[in-house]
Amino acid sequence: MSISTTLFILIISGICSLLIIFFGIYSLSISKDNIFTGSGKPEKMASMVLESIYLMAKNLVGIFIITSILVTISEKLISNEQGLPIVTLVVGYLLGKDFAPTNNNKSE
């Protein structure tokens, strides 16, 4: 009994999504007790928490897009020449975004 390619792609993407959600919730639960106790300005700390939530959500959306494209390629709905550039574009965007805060205040 072999697993089809589509089922394999869906299982792997589901595991990745669950891991991202688990580590995101775990890190937020750890930081809720320690984030404001002498660790800097509350605005800066809140900005970092929002940035980490944004990064987690962006990665989940990226996994969904990549999974959708790979499933359509494996089901032969689109060809490799059409789907792989889109996958490359999404992976490049996900890897290219750094974790720098997006706060533009120069009044520090």
C-alpha positions as CSV (number, residue, x, y, z in Angstrom):
1,M,0.0,0.0,0.0
2,S,1.6,3.3,-1.1
3,I,0.6,6.8,-0.2
4,S,-0.3,9.0,-3.1
5,T,1.8,12.1,-3.8
6,T,-1.1,14.4,-3.0
7,L,-1.8,12.8,0.4
8,F,1.9,13.0,1.2
9,I,2.0,16.7,0.4
10,L,-1.1,17.4,2.5
11,I,0.3,15.4,5.5
12,I,3.6,17.2,5.4
13,S,2.0,20.6,5.1
14,G,-0.4,19.8,7.9
15,I,2.5,18.8,10.2
16,C,4.4,22.0,9.3
17,S,1.3,24.1,10.0
18,L,0.7,22.4,13.4
19,L,4.4,22.9,14.4
20,I,4.3,26.6,13.5
21,I,1.0,27.1,15.5
22,F,2.4,25.1,18.5
23,F,5.7,26.9,18.7
24,G,3.9,30.3,18.2
25,I,1.5,29.6,21.0
26,Y,4.2,28.2,23.2
27,S,6.5,31.2,22.7
28,L,3.7,33.6,23.4
29,S,2.7,31.8,26.6
30,I,6.3,31.9,27.8
31,S,6.7,35.6,26.9
32,K,3.4,36.7,28.5
33,D,5.0,36.5,32.0
34,N,8.4,38.0,31.1
35,I,7.8,40.5,28.4
36,F,7.3,43.7,30.4
37,T,9.4,43.0,33.6
38,G,12.4,45.3,33.0
39,S,12.9,44.3,29.4
40,G,12.6,47.8,27.8
41,K,9.8,50.1,26.7
42,P,6.4,48.4,26.6
43,E,5.7,49.9,23.1
44,K,8.8,48.2,21.7
45,M,8.0,44.8,23.4
46,A,4.4,45.0,22.1
47,S,5.8,45.7,18.6
48,M,8.0,42.7,18.7
49,V,5.0,40.4,19.8
50,L,2.9,41.8,16.9
51,E,5.8,41.2,14.5
52,S,6.2,37.6,15.6
53,I,2.4,37.0,15.2
54,Y,2.6,38.6,11.7
55,L,5.6,36.3,10.9
56,M,3.7,33.2,12.1
57,A,0.6,34.1,10.1
58,K,2.7,34.9,7.0
59,N,4.4,31.5,7.2
60,L,1.0,29.7,7.5
61,V,-0.3,31.5,4.5
62,G,2.9,30.6,2.6
63,I,2.5,26.9,3.5
64,F,-1.1,27.0,2.2
65,I,-0.1,28.6,-1.1
66,I,2.8,26.2,-1.6
67,T,0.6,23.2,-0.8
68,S,-2.1,24.4,-3.2
69,I,0.4,24.8,-6.0
70,L,2.1,21.4,-5.3
71,V,-1.2,19.6,-5.2
72,T,-2.3,21.1,-8.5
73,I,1.1,20.0,-10.0
74,S,0.9,16.5,-8.6
75,E,-2.7,16.1,-9.9
76,K,-1.5,17.3,-13.4
77,L,-3.9,20.2,-13.4
78,I,-1.0,22.6,-14.2
79,S,2.4,21.7,-15.6
80,N,5.7,22.0,-13.8
81,E,6.7,25.0,-16.0
82,Q,3.7,26.9,-14.7
83,G,3.7,26.0,-11.0
84,L,7.4,25.9,-10.0
85,P,8.1,29.6,-10.7
86,I,5.2,30.4,-8.4
87,V,6.5,28.1,-5.7
88,T,9.9,29.7,-6.0
89,L,8.4,33.2,-5.7
90,V,6.6,32.3,-2.5
91,V,9.6,30.6,-0.9
92,G,11.8,33.5,-1.9
93,Y,9.4,36.0,-0.2
94,L,9.1,33.9,2.9
95,L,12.9,33.5,3.2
96,G,13.6,37.1,2.3
97,K,11.6,38.8,5.0
98,D,13.7,39.5,8.1
99,F,12.6,39.8,11.7
100,A,13.4,43.5,12.1
101,P,10.6,45.5,13.7
102,T,8.6,47.6,11.4
103,N,8.4,50.6,13.8
104,N,9.4,53.8,12.0
105,N,9.6,56.1,15.1
106,K,12.9,58.0,15.2
107,S,12.2,59.5,18.6
108,E,14.4,57.0,20.6
